[in-house]
Amino acid sequence: MNVFRNILKQKVIVGTIIGVCAGIIVGFILKTTTSQPWSERNIMYLKFPGELFMRLVNCLILPLVTSSIVSATCNLQKSGHIGLMALYYYATTTTLGIILSVILVQTIKPGELLKTENVVSHNTTKYFMTVDTTLDLLRNLIPENIINACLNQYQTVLKNPENESIPIHMWEIDHTNSPGTNVLGLVIFSLTLGLAIGNLGVKGEPLKNFFHSLSEAVMKIMSWVIMIVPVSVLFLISAKIMEVEDFSGIMKRLGIYVLTVFSGLIIQGFILLPLVYYICTRKSPYKVMLKLGPAFATAFGTSSSTATVPVTISCLERIGIPSKITKFIVPIGATINMDGIALYESVGAIFIIQLHGLNFSLFRIIIISITCTVSCIGAAGLPSGGYVMLIMVLNSVGIPAEDVSLIIAIDWFVDRFRTTMNIIADALGAGIIAHYDEKNEQNFIPEEIRLTSRIADVIR
């Protein structure tokens, strides 16, 4: 009961719900009372306030991502084997999340299910080879110009010859700077810069403090921007209702999308992550999860991984996990271990792509899932940070970000469950690292004890 009281106290959540309901009502009133369809210009006027909100978010995404990643990775260098084990764990759970999200969207296809021809916006056919896409991924990981990476990404282009009988691997190869943020390149650069600053020691403290302060400042501005979500979502949703012909079809598929996300969260949080914990420790993971009640309540009430950090640390220390591990893993996990948002973003991005009727190859979908996952490092435990990062991912693949308004309508609800899943991942990760850290301490035998043991063996 206290959880729901905490939710009602949050003005943004209540305002968002009211804004969504008002947007649906206004949209249907305008759609049913007008005798002829609205022109594109009139729809543009209607969604203009929402467009300003999207521009504000886009303006803040880059400094939010870079500053939060650099700030989080500055301390990894000092963490020793604990930090190394944490990276192994996060890499494993992230890989499992990517595989799961790809399987779900390719199996269920929430954006294509119940498809009607009225909903499909457009379709495109591009000629490319899988090897070119792979090489482009590696090129974008290492951008040749970090400023250009903020605006464009490298893309190989195959020129269609006049003689169509020529095999595609013999077509002329060219490249273009495709509009859209090079998310992978920026994340890799930020990670490298953070590790370098951490390696500088005392000399790196001024830069470390700068990026930490910048991260806090941008998060504060972003929290102000999120306060206007209720107003912006009213105009975005009402304009979307006026724009599409089969809105009921989209709402049905939005329900299937929510079921897809919940299926992924349940499988990841209650099957895959516990399985990893059991394989590593040979102990029951559910004993740990049953002791996380206060952390779950806080996560569900605040929908912020960062706000849940002190409660999670308290729960884990009561279980018996050493303080040196909890006080490192949980704060770092709140920033870079975003399994819940990563799965939600991957499914959300591909759902919107399917809504547009775009036929992407399996490899392209995998790359989009990887992009969604690495971009979540910059979400920094921000409430409703999922759709903020999703806007950047959609922009990077050339999909209109306005369609995120459909997801914002239910984000306030789904956000609580994916934040809870992040807490499960952090807690089980701390348990695994504590298990291996205890084994390392048991295997370490001081030299004096070794000599005494040898003398005893000789006497026997």
ABEGO torsion letter per residue (X at the ends): XAAAAAAAABAAAAAAAAAAAAAAAAAAAAAAABABBBBAAAAAAAAAAAAAAAAAAAAAAAAAAAAAAAAAAAAAAAAEAAAAAAAAAAAAAAAAAAAAAAAAAAAAGAAABGBBAAABABBBBBBBBAAAAAAAAAAAABBABAAAAAABBBBBBBBBBABAABBAAABBBBBBBBBEBBAAAAAAAAAAAAAAAAAAEAAAAAAAAAAAAAAAAAAAAAAAAAAAAAAAAAAAAAAAAAABABAAAAAAAAAAAAAAAAAAAAAAAAAAAAAAAAAAAGBBAAAAAAAAAAAAAAAAAAGBAAAAAAAAAAAAAAAGBBAAAAAAAAAAAAAABBAAAAAAAAAAAAAAAAAAGBBBBAAAAAAAAAAAAAAAAAAGGBBGAAAAAAAAAAAAAGBBAAAAAAAAAAAAAAAAAAAAAAAAAAAAAAAAAAAAAAAAAAABBBAAAAAAAAAAAAAX
